[in-house]
Every structure is written in C-alpha cells, then in structure tokens.
Amino acid sequence: MLASSLTGLSAFAIYLVTALAMVGAFGTVYTLITPHREFHLLRSGCTAAVPAFLGAIIGYVIPLSAAMRWSASLADFVIWASIAACVQILAYGATRLLVPDVSKRISANDVAAGILLGGIALAFGMLNAASMTP
C-alpha cells in the first residue's frame, strides 16, 4: 500500500522543485525591476518593504499554484508560471501609474505605500489565478 501511495512522489518532487525555482527567479527579477532594493530595505528593518515584497511573492504564488494544478505538463506549468510573473510585474507598473513615487515612499518607510503595493499585487495574483481556471 505504501508503494502505491508513493508512485507520484517523483512528479511531486519535480513540480515542487520547479515551483521553488520559479519563485526564486521571480523574486530575483522583481527586485531587479523595482527601484527600491527590497532585500536591503528588509535587512535594515524597513517595515514598509515587508507587505510590498510579500504581496508580490504571494501574488505570484497564488497563480503559480493554479498553474501547477491545471497544467497539462511541466513545460505547460513553466509557461504559465512565466505568464504569472509578467502579470505581477504589470501589477507593479499599475501601482506606479497610481502612485508614481511608490518605490521612493517604500524606501522612506511609508507603510501605507508598502501595503498598497502589496495589496495590488495580491489582487492581480488572485485575478490571474482565477483566469487560469478551466
């Protein structure tokens, strides 16, 4: 019985490792695109950077999990994961249209700006995930 329960373990491991790599790649690209340096701000105790960065990460992971669930193959999953990353970058761009100095405000530890950016990222992620559902 245990052997039959573990038949999907290799697929599980492949998808999990791929998803973690995609989250790492997204986090890296996202921090390179935004003018504020998330990791520097987080290390220095900038409270505003926390909801901003976590919102982007969670806003990416929500559609990533939908892509994992609905993809027909690993390649399909990677394609949809990449699309989800692009949508999160668009969420940042949309926030910059609403609040052009949002990165400067986050760097100045304006928590409201961090919450706004994180909230918009979450909203985009939820809509993105729902759009992936068949």
C-alpha positions as CSV (number, residue, x, y, z in Angstrom):
1,M,0.0,0.0,0.0
2,L,2.8,2.4,0.8
3,A,4.5,1.8,-2.5
4,S,1.3,2.6,-4.4
5,S,0.9,5.8,-2.4
6,L,4.4,6.9,-3.3
7,T,4.1,6.4,-7.1
8,G,3.5,10.2,-7.6
9,L,6.5,11.2,-5.4
10,S,8.8,11.9,-8.3
11,A,6.3,14.1,-10.1
12,F,5.6,15.9,-6.7
13,A,9.3,16.5,-6.2
14,I,9.8,17.7,-9.8
15,Y,6.9,20.2,-9.6
16,L,7.9,21.4,-6.1
17,V,11.5,22.0,-7.0
18,T,10.4,23.7,-10.3
19,A,7.9,25.9,-8.4
20,L,10.5,26.9,-5.8
21,A,13.0,27.7,-8.5
22,M,10.3,29.8,-10.3
23,V,9.6,31.7,-7.0
24,G,13.3,32.3,-6.6
25,A,13.6,33.5,-10.2
26,F,10.6,35.7,-9.9
27,G,11.8,37.2,-6.6
28,T,15.2,38.0,-8.2
29,V,13.8,39.6,-11.3
30,Y,11.2,41.5,-9.3
31,T,13.9,43.0,-7.1
32,L,15.9,44.0,-10.1
33,I,13.0,45.7,-11.7
34,T,11.8,47.8,-8.8
35,P,13.9,50.9,-8.0
36,H,13.7,50.2,-4.2
37,R,16.0,47.4,-3.1
38,E,13.8,45.0,-1.2
39,F,16.4,42.9,0.5
40,H,18.5,45.9,1.6
41,L,15.4,47.5,3.0
42,L,14.2,44.3,4.7
43,R,17.7,43.8,6.2
44,S,17.7,47.3,7.5
45,G,14.3,46.9,9.2
46,C,12.2,48.9,6.7
47,T,8.7,47.9,7.7
48,A,7.1,49.2,4.5
49,A,9.1,46.8,2.4
50,V,7.6,43.8,4.1
51,P,4.0,44.0,2.8
52,A,5.2,45.2,-0.5
53,F,7.5,42.3,-1.2
54,L,5.3,39.7,0.5
55,G,2.4,40.9,-1.5
56,A,4.3,40.4,-4.7
57,I,5.6,37.0,-3.7
58,I,2.1,35.7,-2.5
59,G,0.5,37.4,-5.5
60,Y,2.8,35.3,-7.7
61,V,2.5,32.1,-5.7
62,I,-1.4,32.1,-5.9
63,P,-1.4,31.8,-9.7
64,L,1.6,29.6,-9.6
65,S,-0.3,27.1,-7.6
66,A,-3.3,27.4,-10.1
67,A,-0.9,26.8,-12.9
68,M,0.5,23.8,-11.2
69,R,-2.9,22.4,-10.7
70,W,-4.3,22.9,-14.2
71,S,-1.2,22.5,-16.4
72,A,-1.0,19.5,-18.7
73,S,2.7,19.1,-18.4
74,L,5.8,20.5,-16.7
75,A,6.5,22.7,-19.7
76,D,3.0,24.0,-19.7
77,F,3.4,24.8,-16.0
78,V,6.6,26.7,-16.6
79,I,5.0,28.7,-19.4
80,W,2.0,29.7,-17.2
81,A,4.3,30.4,-14.3
82,S,6.2,32.8,-16.6
83,I,3.0,34.5,-17.6
84,A,2.1,34.9,-13.9
85,A,5.4,36.6,-13.3
86,C,4.7,39.0,-16.1
87,V,1.3,39.8,-14.6
88,Q,3.0,40.6,-11.2
89,I,5.4,43.0,-13.0
90,L,2.4,44.6,-14.6
91,A,0.8,44.9,-11.1
92,Y,3.9,46.9,-10.0
93,G,3.6,49.1,-13.2
94,A,-0.1,49.7,-12.5
95,T,0.8,50.8,-8.9
96,R,3.4,53.1,-10.3
97,L,0.7,54.7,-12.5
98,L,-1.5,55.3,-9.5
99,V,1.4,56.4,-7.2
100,P,4.4,57.3,-9.2
101,D,6.7,57.7,-6.2
102,V,5.6,54.4,-4.6
103,S,9.2,53.0,-4.5
104,K,10.6,56.2,-3.1
105,R,7.9,56.1,-0.4
106,I,8.6,52.5,0.4
107,S,12.3,53.3,0.7
108,A,11.3,56.1,3.1
109,N,9.4,53.5,5.2
110,D,5.9,54.7,4.3
111,V,4.0,51.6,5.4
112,A,0.8,52.8,3.6
113,A,2.7,52.7,0.3
114,G,4.0,49.2,1.1
115,I,0.5,47.9,1.9
116,L,-0.9,49.5,-1.2
117,L,1.7,47.9,-3.4
118,G,1.3,44.5,-1.7
119,G,-2.5,44.7,-1.9
120,I,-2.5,45.5,-5.6
121,A,0.0,42.6,-6.2
122,L,-2.4,40.2,-4.3
123,A,-5.4,41.4,-6.2
124,F,-3.6,40.9,-9.5
125,G,-2.5,37.5,-8.4
126,M,-6.0,36.4,-7.4
127,L,-7.4,37.6,-10.7
128,N,-4.5,35.9,-12.6
129,A,-5.1,32.6,-10.8
130,A,-8.9,32.7,-11.4
131,S,-8.2,33.4,-15.1
132,M,-6.2,30.2,-15.3
133,T,-9.0,28.0,-14.1
134,P,-10.6,26.0,-16.8
